[in-house]
Amino acid sequence: MAVASRLAVARVSPDGARPAAAAAAGGRGRSGLAAVRLPSTAGWVRRRGRGGAVAASPPTEEAVQMTEPLTKEDLVAYLVSGCKPKENWRIGTEHEKFGFEVDTLRPIKYDQIRDILNGLAERFDWDKIMEENNVIGLKQGKQSISLEPGGQFELSGAPLETLHQTCAEVNSHLYQVKAVGEEMGIGFLGLGFQPKWALSDIPIMPKGRYEIMRNYMPKVGTLGLDMMFRTCTVQVNLDFSSEQDMIRKFRAGLALQPVVINTVTLICSHIWTDTDNNRAGMLPFVFDDSFGFEQYVDYALEVPMYFVYRNKKYIDCTGMSFRDFMQGKLPQAPGELPTLNDWENHLTTIFPEVRLKRYLEMRGADGGPWRRLCALPAFWVGLLYDEESLQSILDMTFDWTKEEREMLRRKVPSTGLKTPFRDGYVRDLAEEVLKLAKNGLERRGYKEVGFLREVDEVE
């Protein structure tokens, strides 16, 4: 389809880089409004009407009047606007962690989390993000801190050029959190799944969208509440230069997720197999010859919505699709039509192993200790930001079937690197892929291979 035949709103930061990394259910990532150049055949995309909606947490008020209803073409153009030349590619890393009382080993309550956020804001110059009268996050430049449903503390890092910068950012954040937390008798644990606390032990954060999700999850899977309250992840967000580049990276990322996330047996990965299969999983259509930006939009249009944000309130729209919304058919919000801000918020409620926004999110890995947080972005940067390594991965996985990819996703969480695959084991595959990642980092020339040292130690 000709994505440039109409005008649409697009958001980028003033320097052309993407927003700060944005996470699965938090809607993070901020930027200003600007004109965006699409690929060469697309021309310029400008503001429609008098402006556009900029995402925030919670979402901003929809004060801007759109001159025309959104169309599917606008939604495709939004994704296309993420294309950028290789010299502007960046690395965005996100990680979550559990807070606990050092003396009792119990989970911390919102009041304690609020005090930590206030302490970070006062001592380290963060700006507060509010929902009603509650502080629910912090922002500083292009990085942000947000809260997952059970109070998991998340850093959404700024888009950075090298892994050295990414690791320094993580180190600085953990220093700040430790400095404030220790004075309150609070520690933080890097772990993919919390086996000690029952769901009833874990506090619920005062965020309207999480209340909607909590009520909806038991209707669509048996493990959704465990996902919300008892898991932590680490992910890396990476750029693409064109639709074809996006497709190649998307396919490589999806094929390898079971290998990357399961260097040890992991419960968190198993939880995602029965959370909500309408919005999670391996997305087999990504491997179809017809796949591109438009096909991802078609998929997202049919994923059931969670909410619409109007008049400072979250409206429960579970069970309805974004396509219904575009046609003004939401019974919960009669006559309302979406803006691009609504579309951006909807995209954050889709949870596949790799997620497309205006960049690609590699989402499959469990959270872990600090020493491994830098290994995940190093792994994916070495594979996807180096043309030779990327092509080797595509050649390696070209003839994997849909059934094989799904088998790996479901079996590796329990049998790990010992999972049989074709003529060998997943361990053999992981070793080969790790070599490709190291080679890719070597060719980048930033002396980043050392960040993969922790992966070598996994058995």
C-alpha positions in Angstrom: 0.0 0.0 0.0 1.1 3.6 -0.6 1.8 4.8 2.9 2.5 8.3 1.9 -0.7 9.2 0.1 -2.2 10.8 3.2 -1.0 12.9 6.1 -0.5 11.4 9.6 1.0 12.3 13.0 4.4 10.8 13.9 6.5 11.3 17.0 10.3 11.5 17.2 12.8 13.1 19.4 14.4 16.3 18.1 17.7 14.6 17.2 15.9 12.0 15.1 16.5 9.1 17.5 13.7 7.0 18.7 12.1 7.6 22.1 13.5 6.0 25.2 13.0 2.3 25.4 9.4 1.4 26.0 8.3 -1.8 27.9 5.6 -4.4 27.6 2.8 -3.1 29.7 3.9 0.2 30.8 3.6 2.6 27.9 7.0 4.1 28.5 9.0 6.1 26.0 8.5 9.9 25.5 9.3 12.4 22.8 8.2 15.6 21.2 6.3 16.2 18.0 8.2 16.6 14.8 8.0 16.0 11.1 9.4 12.6 10.1 10.9 11.6 6.8 9.7 8.2 5.7 11.6 6.0 3.2 12.5 7.8 0.0 9.4 6.9 -1.8 7.2 8.2 1.0 7.9 11.9 1.2 7.2 13.9 4.3 4.7 13.1 7.0 3.3 16.2 8.8 0.9 17.0 11.6 -2.7 16.6 10.8 -5.1 19.3 12.0 -3.6 21.3 14.8 -1.2 18.7 16.2 -1.1 15.2 17.7 -1.1 13.4 21.0 2.1 12.6 22.8 2.2 9.5 24.9 2.7 9.7 28.6 2.2 7.5 31.6 -0.7 7.8 32.2 -1.8 8.7 28.7 -2.3 12.3 27.9 -5.7 13.9 27.6 -7.0 13.8 24.0 -7.4 17.5 23.6 -6.3 17.7 20.0 -9.1 17.5 17.4 -8.2 15.4 14.4 -9.4 16.8 11.1 -10.1 13.3 9.7 -10.6 9.9 11.3 -7.6 7.6 11.4 -7.3 5.0 8.7 -5.3 1.8 8.4 -2.9 3.8 6.2 -2.1 6.1 9.1 -1.3 3.2 11.3 1.1 1.7 8.8 2.7 5.1 8.3 3.3 5.3 12.1 5.4 2.1 12.0 7.2 3.1 8.8 8.3 6.3 10.4 10.6 4.3 12.6 12.9 3.5 9.7 16.3 5.3 10.1 19.8 5.0 8.6 22.3 2.7 10.2 24.3 5.6 11.6 21.3 6.5 13.7 20.6 3.1 15.1 20.7 2.9 18.9 20.4 0.4 21.8 17.6 0.6 24.4 17.7 -1.7 27.3 15.0 -2.3 29.9 15.0 -4.4 33.0 12.8 -5.2 36.0 13.5 -6.3 39.5 11.6 -7.3 42.7 11.8 -5.1 45.8 11.7 -6.8 49.2 12.0 -6.0 52.9 15.5 -7.1 54.0 14.4 -8.1 57.5 11.3 -10.1 56.6 11.9 -11.0 52.9 8.4 -9.9 52.2 7.3 -7.9 49.1 7.3 -4.1 49.6 4.0 -2.2 49.6 3.1 0.7 47.4 3.7 3.2 50.3 7.3 1.9 50.4 7.7 2.1 46.7 6.3 5.7 46.7 9.0 6.6 49.3 11.7 5.1 47.1 10.5 7.1 44.1 10.3 10.3 46.1 13.8 9.6 47.4 15.2 9.1 43.9 13.5 12.2 42.7 14.9 14.3 45.5 18.5 12.9 45.6 19.1 12.2 42.0 17.0 14.8 40.1 14.3 12.7 38.6 11.0 14.2 37.5 7.9 12.5 38.9 5.2 10.9 36.8 1.7 11.1 38.5 -1.6 9.2 38.1 -4.2 11.1 40.1 -2.4 11.8 43.4 0.0 8.8 43.2 3.5 8.9 41.9 3.8 6.0 39.6 7.2 6.6 37.9 10.1 8.9 37.2 11.6 10.5 34.1 15.1 11.9 33.5 16.1 12.9 30.0 15.3 9.9 27.8 15.3 7.3 30.5 12.4 6.5 32.8 11.5 4.4 35.9 8.1 2.7 36.0 6.1 0.2 38.0 4.9 -3.1 36.8 1.6 -4.5 38.3 3.1 -6.0 41.4 5.5 -3.2 42.1 8.4 -4.6 40.0 10.8 -1.7 39.5 11.6 -1.1 35.8 14.3 1.0 34.2 13.5 1.9 30.6 16.9 3.1 29.3 17.7 5.9 26.9 18.6 5.0 23.3 22.4 4.8 23.4 25.1 4.2 20.9 27.3 1.5 22.5 27.0 -1.3 25.0 29.5 0.5 27.3 27.0 3.3 27.6 24.1 0.9 28.2 26.0 -0.9 31.0 27.1 2.4 32.6 23.4 3.5 32.6 22.3 0.2 34.3 25.1 0.5 36.8 24.2 4.1 37.7 20.5 3.2 38.1 21.3 0.3 40.4 23.6 2.4 42.5 20.9 5.0 43.0 18.2 2.4 43.8 20.5 0.7 46.3 21.5 4.0 48.0 17.8 5.0 48.6 16.6 1.4 49.4 19.2 0.5 51.9 18.3 3.4 54.1 14.7 2.0 54.2 15.7 -1.6 54.8 14.7 -2.5 51.2 16.7 -4.7 48.8 16.2 -5.6 45.2 16.4 -9.0 43.6 17.1 -9.7 39.9 15.1 -12.8 39.2 12.8 -14.0 36.3 10.1 -15.5 38.6 9.3 -15.1 42.2 8.5 -18.5 43.7 8.3 -17.5 47.3 5.4 -15.1 47.4 1.8 -16.1 46.7 -0.3 -13.9 44.5 -2.2 -12.8 47.6 1.0 -11.5 49.2 1.9 -9.1 46.4 0.5 -5.6 46.4 -1.3 -4.1 43.5 0.0 -0.8 42.1 -2.5 2.2 41.8 -2.5 2.2 38.0 -5.9 2.1 36.3 -4.8 0.0 33.4 -3.5 -2.8 35.7 -6.9 -3.1 37.4 -8.5 -3.8 33.9 -5.8 -6.3 33.1 -6.1 -8.1 36.5 -9.8 -8.6 35.9 -9.4 -9.7 32.3 -6.4 -12.1 32.6 -8.2 -15.1 34.2 -10.7 -15.1 31.3 -8.1 -15.8 28.7 -5.4 -18.0 30.3 -4.5 -19.7 33.6 -1.1 -18.0 34.2 -1.8 -14.3 33.3 -1.9 -13.1 36.9 1.4 -14.9 37.6 2.8 -13.0 34.6 1.6 -9.7 35.9 2.7 -10.0 39.5 5.4 -12.7 39.8 7.7 -12.2 36.8 10.5 -9.8 35.8 12.1 -9.4 32.3 15.0 -7.8 30.6 14.7 -6.7 27.0 16.5 -4.8 24.3 15.0 -2.5 21.7 16.7 -2.1 18.3 16.2 -0.1 15.2 15.8 -1.0 11.5 16.5 0.9 8.3 13.6 -0.2 6.1 10.7 -2.6 5.9 13.0 -5.3 4.5 15.5 -4.8 7.3 12.7 -4.9 9.9 11.4 -8.2 8.4 14.9 -9.9 8.5 15.5 -8.8 12.1 12.0 -9.8 13.2 12.3 -13.3 11.7 15.8 -13.8 13.2 14.7 -12.5 16.6 11.6 -14.7 16.7 13.4 -17.9 15.6 16.1 -17.5 18.2 13.9 -16.4 21.2 13.7 -19.9 22.7 17.4 -20.3 22.4 18.2 -17.0 24.0 15.7 -17.0 26.8 16.5 -20.6 27.9 20.1 -20.9 28.6 18.8 -22.4 31.9 15.4 -23.9 32.7 13.1 -21.0 33.2 9.5 -20.8 34.6 8.8 -17.3 33.3 9.0 -18.5 29.7 6.5 -21.3 30.5 4.1 -18.7 32.0 3.9 -16.9 28.7 2.6 -20.0 27.0 -0.7 -19.7 28.9 -1.2 -16.0 29.5 -3.2 -14.8 26.6 -2.6 -16.4 23.3 -4.5 -13.7 21.4 -1.6 -11.3 22.2 1.4 -13.4 23.0 3.5 -16.0 21.2 5.6 -16.6 18.2 3.6 -14.9 15.4 4.0 -17.5 12.6 2.7 -14.9 10.0 6.0 -13.0 10.3 7.5 -15.8 8.3 5.0 -15.5 5.4 6.2 -14.1 2.1 3.6 -11.4 2.4 4.7 -10.1 5.8 5.5 -6.4 6.3 4.3 -3.3 8.2 0.8 -3.7 6.8 0.4 -7.3 7.9 1.5 -6.4 11.5 -1.1 -3.7 11.5 -3.7 -6.2 10.4 -2.7 -8.4 13.3 -2.7 -5.6 15.9 -6.1 -4.4 14.7 -7.7 -7.7 15.8 -5.9 -8.1 19.1 -8.5 -7.4 21.9 -8.1 -4.0 23.5 -7.7 -3.4 27.2 -8.7 0.2 27.6 -9.3 3.7 26.2 -8.1 6.7 28.2 -10.5 9.6 28.3 -11.2 12.4 30.8 -8.4 11.1 33.1 -10.1 7.7 33.4 -9.4 4.3 32.0 -12.4 2.9 30.2 -12.5 -0.9 30.2 -12.8 -2.0 26.5 -11.7 -5.6 26.9 -13.0 -8.0 24.2 -13.3 -5.2 21.6 -10.8 -4.8 18.8 -9.0 -1.7 17.7 -10.7 -2.2 14.3 -14.0 -1.8 16.2 -12.7 1.4 17.8 -11.8 2.8 14.4 -15.3 2.2 13.3 -16.8 4.0 16.3 -18.2 0.7 17.6 -17.0 0.6 21.2 -20.2 0.3 23.4 -18.1 1.5 26.3 -17.2 4.7 24.5 -20.0 5.3 22.0 -19.0 7.6 19.1 -15.3 7.8 20.2 -12.7 7.5 17.5 -9.0 6.7 18.1 -6.0 9.0 17.8 -2.4 7.9 17.2 -1.9 8.1 20.9 -4.6 5.4 21.3 -2.8 3.3 18.7 0.5 3.7 20.5 -1.0 2.7 23.8 -2.7 -0.3 22.2 0.6 -1.5 20.7 2.0 -1.6 24.3 -0.7 -4.1 25.3 0.5 -6.7 22.7 3.0 -9.2 24.1 4.6 -11.4 21.5 8.2 -12.7 21.8 9.3 -9.9 19.5 7.2 -6.8 19.3 7.1 -4.2 16.6 6.6 -0.5 17.3 8.8 2.1 15.7 11.6 -0.2 16.6 11.8 -3.9 17.4 11.7 -5.2 21.0 13.4 -8.5 21.9 11.1 -9.4 24.8 11.7 -13.1 25.6 14.4 -13.1 28.3 13.8 -13.4 32.0 15.2 -10.9 34.5 18.4 -11.7 36.2 21.4 -10.5 38.2 23.3 -7.3 37.3 26.2 -9.1 35.8 23.9 -10.6 33.1 21.9 -7.5 32.3 24.4 -6.3 29.8 24.8 -9.7 28.1 21.3 -9.7 26.5 21.7 -6.4 24.5 25.2 -7.5 23.6 23.9 -10.8 22.2 21.2 -9.2 20.1 23.4 -6.3 18.9 26.1 -8.7 17.8 23.5 -10.7 15.8 21.2 -8.0 14.4 23.3 -5.0 14.0 26.0 -6.9 12.0 25.0 -7.8 8.4 27.2 -10.9 8.2 25.9 -12.4 11.5 22.3 -11.5 10.7 22.5 -13.2 7.3 24.1 -16.3 8.9 21.1 -16.5 11.4 18.6 -16.2 8.5 20.4 -18.9 6.6 20.5 -21.2 9.7 16.8 -20.8 10.5 15.4 -20.5 6.9 13.9 -24.0 6.8 12.7 -24.2 10.4 9.0 -25.1 10.3 6.2 -23.4 12.3 5.9 -26.6 14.3 9.6 -26.7 15.1 9.6 -23.1 16.3 6.6 -23.7 18.5 8.1 -26.9 19.8 11.2 -25.0 20.9 9.1 -22.4 22.6 7.1 -24.9 24.6 9.8 -27.5 25.4 12.9 -25.5 26.1 11.5 -23.9 29.3 11.5 -27.3 30.9 14.4 -29.1 29.3 16.7 -26.1 28.5 19.8 -26.6 26.5 19.3 -30.4 26.6 16.2 -30.2 24.4 16.7 -32.3 21.3 16.6 -30.4 18.0 17.1 -32.0 14.6 20.4 -33.9 14.7 21.6 -32.4 17.9 20.5 -30.4 20.9 19.7 -26.8 21.6 23.1 -26.4 23.3 24.7 -27.0 19.9 22.6 -24.3 18.4 23.2 -21.9 21.3 27.0 -22.3 21.0 26.9 -21.6 17.2 24.7 -18.5 17.7 26.9 -17.2 20.5 30.0 -17.4 18.1 28.0 -15.3 15.6 27.1 -12.7 18.2 30.8 -12.4 19.3 31.9 -12.1 15.7 29.3 -9.4 15.1 30.5 -7.4 18.1 34.1 -7.7 17.0 33.2 -6.2 13.6 31.4 -3.3 15.3 34.8 -2.2 16.6 33.7 -0.9 20.1 35.4 -3.6 22.1 32.1 -5.0 23.4 32.7 -8.7 23.2 33.5 -8.9 26.9 29.8 -8.3 27.7 29.1 -11.8 26.5 31.4 -13.4 29.0 28.6 -14.1 31.4 26.8 -16.1 28.8 29.9 -18.4 28.4 29.4 -19.4 32.0 25.9 -20.7 31.6 25.7 -24.5 31.7 
